[in-house]
């Protein structure tokens, strides 16, 4: 064992600095790539491809020509098929990567405004829940929602509970869609959100809830949903939907997440941020 360790150490000493950097960068890329597809449909497919890659040289060494031919052709066609079949997952992964690398600040300007605007939003949501008026509100964070905003009607209005409640009055032009809030304004209403492809979601959840989860999968927005059937308030973050919020708990969680994001001294990123948010949501 000691001889094996010695051989490895000698090999590392003989390598140049750039070679070590090269290996570390490639290892990091593979690790991040795996983390992006972990627990998705693509993970199982990747395992299948890895199995085929291992079998190809083995079949060649054992002179299994028929098996080698089939496996090599399958791998060639399979790679092209992966790009086509898993286009949504690939797009989501690239959007996640871009969001992590080039995050922009699109939240509320300062703590005082944040408290005022969150209170207005939560008051509107609470009132809508009491009357069982369906609502879908997305609060823009680091990820720009320009494509989503362009699908609706731009408002550029001040954030007030009364306006938010009026937007979602049944049979009004803007009620059947999402309202986007960001940069201290109600930016747009009647916006169309992407629906989630997650097949494990409760079948009882309607289109609003699926749209909220869909947007949360491709952005860091905070999406609030009010069910028109039950009046239950839900919150979608990072592809996860949690339900049964009351006014005070919703307000506290929104403020904590926004304050956490604005704090430049917090030494968390990526998965750690998601874990922190999960902990806050689960805390009663």
Secondary structure, 3 states (H helix, E strand, C coil): CHHHHHHHHHHHHHCCHHHHHHHHHHHHHHHHHHHHHCCCHHHHHHHHHHHHHHHHHHHHHCCCHHHHHHHHHHHHHHHHHHHHHCHHHHHHHHHHHHHHHCCCCCCCCCHHHHHHHHHHHHHHHHHHHHCCCCEEEEECCCCCCHHHHCCCEEEEECCCHHHHHHHCCCCCCCCCCEEEEECCEEEEEEECCCCCCCCCCCCCCCHHHHHHHHHHHHCCCEEEEECCCCCCEEEEECCEEEECCCHHHHHHHHHHHHHHHHCCCCCCCCHHHHHHHHHHHHCC
